[in-house]
Amino acid sequence: MKRYNKLSIKKINTTNIKDFAKAEAIPYTSDSTDYYIKRLKMLADPKRALALADKDKIIGTANSFSEYISLPKNKSSKVAAVSYVSVQPTHRRQGILSEMMKLQLNQIYSDYKEPLAILWPSETAIYGRFGYAPTREKHYKISKHNTQFIPGINDNPLEIKILNKKEAINSYVEINNNLMNERPGVMKLTKKWAERRIEDLSSKYLSTGPSYFVGVYDANKLVGFVTYTIEGNNEYGNMPSSLNIWDIMYINNKAAINIWNYCLNIDLVDEINAKGVPEDDVLESLLISPGSLNARITTSFWIRIVNVIKALEARSYNEKGKLIFKLSDSIINQNNNTFLLDTKNQNSTCKISTESPDIEITINGMSEIYLGTFNLNNLIASQNLKIINKKIINFINRAFKEKNTPFCPMHF
């Protein structure tokens, strides 16, 4: 790094967090408006904020939140939710981001003792080199003319309610946290998270059109929730417009069918766009013309194992057995070792081993395997995995793979 010896770590507190927010806004080409600063201060933890300064001016930022994330088999773990990562345009290409990531990850390991870290990247090319691995989600784009369901698909309609802001906030928290029992990767929410998300939509921070919040109920129980905005209409509501889905959550397929049936049949809409849809979503199987649905799979949140032993002991596995693996981690030295994972019972153990490894794997590879959706051939091709004992392949697939794909509704 050319100029890192001139930089200092600046402590952030409730007094100067506004300076932190202003510095973070510039690299994202955002205006540090009162609302922008307010939403950052609402959740950011000054004690966990990392700020690098050049002559007392903040030029690099990173923060993390101490949260919980759902793991396979209804387990959960503490996780560092990383956000507000930025470097000023005047100081790029000098290794500052790399230095901040090393500082932050080792801080998460040693000080906060959280075994996992997750983040939503603004650029997907950045975080692989720091040991993060992507999960995946679907994005949809479809014309209103091609939204007809296969006959008989929705013969059991559920109750649909349009919610006010207060109801939406409570519903967001309720269904998100119930979803933790159904899928890995869901971050547990407090009311403050939901308040910020709903306010982002209501205040038109994320969109220029009106926002709507909808709940789906089965016998008075909330089983589905969706937020959306209408773009491109006029005050009379008679112009071609787009419906943009921002959040979509459902507990089961019945709720999913009802949500999609509602969204695809809203009047005065020409096009429906949806981002942040679970990778295994069912919409394509519901349509008469699934080929008209412009669906693509893209990266979602990224996850990194911070403490190998604690992370692997935190989740459950589908098969009893042993895996000996040699792991490489260029950032957290304590992870560079050979480990024995024993999945003999519900309380699996992981410890350092002197035995010969079945596999050699990078921290990226183990992070990708961790939540249960992976392709070993891809990991081998990307040189994140080397199989030494071929007999272990079936065990890895059976022990780690999960039916439901990871999904994190909340962008942080």
N, C-alpha and C positions, 0 to 999 in steps of 0.2 A: 504494500500500500504506500503510495507516494507521499501522502501528507498525514498519515494517521498519527505520527508522533506529535503532531501539533494539536490533536484533538483531545478533549477531555470528556469524561462522563458527567453529565449534569443531572443532579437530583431533581425529581419532579414532585411537587406538592400541590395542595389545593389552591395555592396562590398563583403559581406559574404554569398550571396545566393549560391555561388559555394560550400561552406561548407554544406549548407542545402541540395543541390543536391547529394553530395557525401554521406551524412548520410542517405538520403532516398534510395539510390541505394543498400546499403548493405543488408537490410532485404529482398529485392526482388531478391537477388543473381544476381544483374546486375553489369556490369562494368561501373564505372562513367567515361566513355569516353568523349572526347571533344564534340561529338555529343549529348550524353546523357545530359550533362550539358547545352549545347546550346538549346536543345528542351525544357528543363525545364525553362530556363531563358526567352525563347521566350514568354511564356504566364503567368508564375507564377507572382503573385502580392506580392512583399516582404512585403507590409504593412499588408496583410492578412495572412501572413505565421505565423504559430505557431510552435515554436521549444522549446523543453524541453532539458535542458543541465545538465550534471553531471560534475561538475568541469570544466565548460566552453566547454565541449565536447558535441555536439548535439547527443542525444540518442532517441529522439522522434520527429516526424514531422507531420504536417498537413497543408493544404492550401485550399483555396477556391477561386473561381472566381465569380464575380458578373455578372450574365447573365440573360437572359429571357427564359421562357419555355412556350410552347403552352398549353392551357387548353381547356376543352370541350367548344363547341359553339363559336369557333374562338376568344376566350379570351386568354390573356397571363398574365404572372406575373413575377416579379423579382424572381430570384432563386439563391441560393448559390450552385455552382457546386463544390463539395468537392473532393479533390484529394491529392496525395502525402502523404497519411497517412501511417506512419510506426513507428515501435519500434525496436531498435537494439536487436539482438539475446541475447546480454549480459544482457538485462534489461527486458526481457519478464516475464509474470506471476507475475507482481508486481503492477498491476492496473494502469499502465501509460497510456495505450490506453483509458481506461475508463475516466481518468482524462482529457485527451486531448479532448475527445469527449464532455464532459460536458463543458469545457472551450469554445470550438469552437461553440457549439450550442447556448450557452447563449450569446456569442459574436455576432453571426448572428442575434439573437433576439433583443438584446439591442443596439448594435452599428451599424450594417449594415442594420437592419430593413428589412430583406428579409423574407417573410412569408414561404418560402419553401427551402428545401435542397435536393440535389440529389447526388448520387455517383455511381460509378462502383466498386463493391467490388472484391478484389482478392480472398477472401474466403467468401462464402455466409453465413457461420455460425456466423459471427462476428456482423453484424450491426443491427440485430433484437433487441438486448437488448438495443440499443440506440434509439429505436423508429422508425427506418426505415422499410419500407415495400417493397417487391419486385414487379416489373412489370415482364412481361414475353416475350420471343421471341422464335423463332424456329431455330434449327440447322438442316442442311440437309447433307446427304452423299448418293451418288448414283453412280452406275456404268454407264458408257457411253452406255452400251448395253441396258439399261432400260429407256432411255430418250425419247422414242417416244411419241409425242402428239396424242391426240384423233383427228381423221381426221376432217379437217375444222376449227380447233381451231384458227389457225393463218392465216386466209384468207385475213386479212387486215394489211399487214406488214407496219411498220413505218420505217423512215429513221434511220440508225445506223451509227454513226461516231466514229472512234478512235481518241481520243483527245491527244494533247500534254500537258505538265505539266501546262502551263499557262492557257490553255483552261479548263483543269480539275479543277484547283483551282477555277476559276470563276464559272464553272458549279456546283461544289460541294456547294458553297455558295448559288447559285440561287435556286437549287432544294430543298436543305434542308430548306431554309427559306420559299419557297412556300409550302412545306409540312406542315408547321405550321398551315396552313389554313385547312388541311385535317385531322390531327391527334393530339391528346394530347400527351404531353411528349417530343416534339421536341425542342431541345435547339437552340436558335437563334445563328447563326454563324457570326463571322467577318472573313475577309480574312485571318487573322493570323492563325485561327484554321484550315482552309482548307489548307493553305500553309504547316503547320506542318504535317498534315495527308498525303498529297501527297508526301512530302519529306520523310516521314517515309517509304513509299512504294518504292519510286524511289531509295533511298539510301540503300535499302535492310536491313533497321533496323528491320522491321517486318518479313522479308522473305528473303530467299536466291535466289529465282528465279526472272525472269524479271516481271515487273509490267505493267499493261495495264489499261487505263481509257477510258470508253465508254459512249457516250451520245445517248439517244433515242429522236427523234424529231417527232412531229406531226404538220405539216404545219409550219415548222421552229421554233416551240416552244419546248423548252426542257421539256420533260415529264418523262424522266427516266435517271438514271445514275448508273453505276456500276464500281467498281474497282476490279481487280483480279490479281493474280500472278500464274505463271506456275512453279511447283516444280518437280524435279526429271528428267528433260530432260537433253540432252547433247548438245554440240555445233552444232550438225548436225540436231537436232530436230527430231530424229527418235527413241527415247527411250520412253517407257511407262511413262506417267507423270500424275500429278494431277493438277486440276484447283481449286484454293482456292479463293473464293469470300470474300472480306473484307468489302465492303460497297455496299449496294443495296438500291436504293430509286426510287420510282415511284409515280406518281400523281394519277393514275387510273388503273383499271384492264387491259385496252388495252395496256398501257405501261408495266405493269408487264408481260403480255403474251409475248411481244416482247423481253424484257430483258431475260426472261428464255429461249425462243427459241434460242436466240443468244448464251447464255452461254452454253447450253446443246448440242450445235452442233459445237463447236470448235474442229478442227481436232487435231490428235495426243495427245488426252487426254483419259485416261482410267477411271478416277474417278473425280467427282465434289464434293467439300465440300463447304458449305456455313454456316457461322455463322452470327448472327445479322440480321435475317430475321424477319419481322413483324409476330406476333403471328397469325394473320388472313390472312397470305399469301395464294395465290391461287394455288400454284404449284401442290399440290396433286390432285386437281380437273382437271388438264390439261392432266395428264399422262394416257396412255393406261393401264399401270401397276403401280398404285399408291402404291401397297403393296411392290414394290421394292425400294421405296424411304424410306431410313432410316431417318425418321423425329422424332425429339424429341423436346418437349417444355421444356425450362429451364429458369432460372431467367435472367433478363436483368438488367437495371439500377434500383436502389432503391431510393425511395422518402420518405421524412419526412416532415410533417407539423411542422413548427417552431412556427408560430403565428396562432393560431386557428381562431380567428376572421378575420384577414386579408386574410387568405388563403380561407376560405369558402365564403367570400364576393367577392373574385377575380373571381370565376368561375360562370357560368350560369347553370341552372337546367332545366330538361325536364317537370317538373310539379310544379304547385303552391301548396304551403302547408307549414306546420310548423313541425319542428322536435326539440324536447327538449332532449338534451343528456348530460349526466354526463361523463366528460372525465378525464382520469388519465394519467399523464405524470411524469415519475420518474426523468426527467432531467430539464425541464423548468417549474418552479413552477407556473408561470403565467397562464399556460394552465390547471391547476387543478381546474376545476370549472364546474358548470352546465350552459349550453348555450342554447339559443333559436335561431335556424336557420329559417328564414322566406324567402321562395322563391317566394314571391307574384308577383314579376316583374323581369325585366332584372337586376335591381340593388338590388340583394338579400342582406338581412341584417343578421348579427349575433351579438348577445349581451349576456351578462351574465344574467341568469334568476334565479328566486327563485321558479319556478314551479317544480312540480314533473316530473322527466325525463321519456321519452318513452323508452330510452335505456341507458345502461352504456357501455362505449367503451374506449379502450385504445388508446393511440396516434398511436400505430401500426395499429390498426383496422381502425381508421379514415384515416390514410395515405393510406391504401390499397384501401379504398372505393373512395378516392378523385378523381382519374383520370378516374373512370367509369367502370373498369373491376374488378369484385369481386364476391365472393360466400358467402352469409351470413351464410350458414351452416358451411363452413370452419372456418369463424371467430368465430362462437359460439363454435365449437369443440376445437379451439386453445385457448379458454378463453379470446379472445380479444373483445368479444361482448356478452352482456347479454340483451335479449329482455324483457322489462317489460310490454310494451303495444303492444300486438301482432297485433293490427290493423295498426301499423306503418310500418310493413314489406313491404307491397305493395307500400307505398309511397317512402320508401328508394330505392327500386328497380327501380321504374319508374323515380324518380327524378335524381338519380345519374348515372344510367347505360348509357354507350355510345356504339354506333354501332362500331366505329373504335377503335381498341386497341391502347394503348400507345406505342410509338416507339421513341427511341432516337438514330439516326444514329451515332452521334459523341461519340467516347470513349475519355474520358478526364482524 
